[in-house]
Amino acid sequence: MAEKDIDKLLAMTDSKYRLSVVTAKRALQLRSGAPSVLPVEQRVRTRNLVTQAMRELATGQLTVGTDLMDESRFQQDYVRQRQAQLQAQLNAERERERE
């Protein structure tokens, strides 16, 4: 994937470092449950979220700096989701101890 569209992706940013950061942020957003802009048949091929994020950027449906989830909202959602996961694990451990 990266080799095919790397020139297109680099043209969307001012440096390869910014591209890396944007791709990583989008992959984190996808991991946290942000909806993908890719059609289902393209999402199924890979579970690698970095590749999926690069594919999304290459489609042109997302652009650097816009159309990405608001950072503060993303952070709040991620923290809430992580706390819920930890609480569920803690509850499961407590249930096992009771048995």
N, C-alpha and C positions, 0 to 999 in steps of 0.2 A: 504494500500500500504506500508506504512512505516514498519509495523510489519513483512511483508513477506520478504522484501529484506534488512532490516536494517543491518544485519550482513555482507552481501555482500558489502553494501555501506560503512560501517565502516572500512572494510578491505581495501578499496580503499584510505582511508585517514589516517593521523596519529592521528586524534582525532575527537570526535563528534563535536567539535566546528568548525574545518575546514570544516567538512561535512556540517554544518549549513550555513557557509559562502558561500561555493561553490554552494550549492543548492539555496540560496537566490540570488546570482549573476546570476545564470542561469535562474531563474524565472524572474528576471528583464530583462534579455536579450530577453526572450520569449515575455514578455509584450511589449518590444520595437520593436518587429517584426522580431527577429532572427528566421530563419527557424528551425523547429523541426526535430529531427532525427527519431522520432517515426512514424510508419505507421499511416495513417489517422484513421483507425478503433480504434486505441488505444487513439488517441488524442480526439476523439469525446466524449468519456465516461466521461471525467471530464473537467471542465473549471478552476479547481484549478491549477494554474501554478506551485506552489511548488510541488504538486504531480506529475505533468508532468515532471518537472525538475528531480525529484528523479527517475522517471521511465526511463528517458533518461540516467541518470548516471548508473542505474542498468543494462541497456542493454549492457554496455561496449563499445558502439559506441563513447561515450565521456569519456575522462579520466581527472582526476583532473590535472589542470595546462596546458593541451593541448587540442586542438580542440574546445576550447571555444573562443568566439569572443575576439579580442584584446581589452584590457581595454580602451586604449585611443580612439580607433575608436568607441567603444561602447558608451563611454561618449559623444563624439562629436555627434554621431547619435542621442543619447537620448536628448541632449540639443537642437539640430536642430528640432527634432520632437516635443518637448515640446513647443519651441518657435512658431512653426507653429500652434499648437493647440491653444495657447494663442492668437495669431494674428487672427485666425479664430473666436474665441469667441469675441474678441474686434470688429472685422468687423461686426459680427452679431448684437452686441449691438448698434453700430453706425447706422446700417440700421434700427433697431427698433426705435431709437430716431428720425430718419428722417421721419418716417411714422406718 
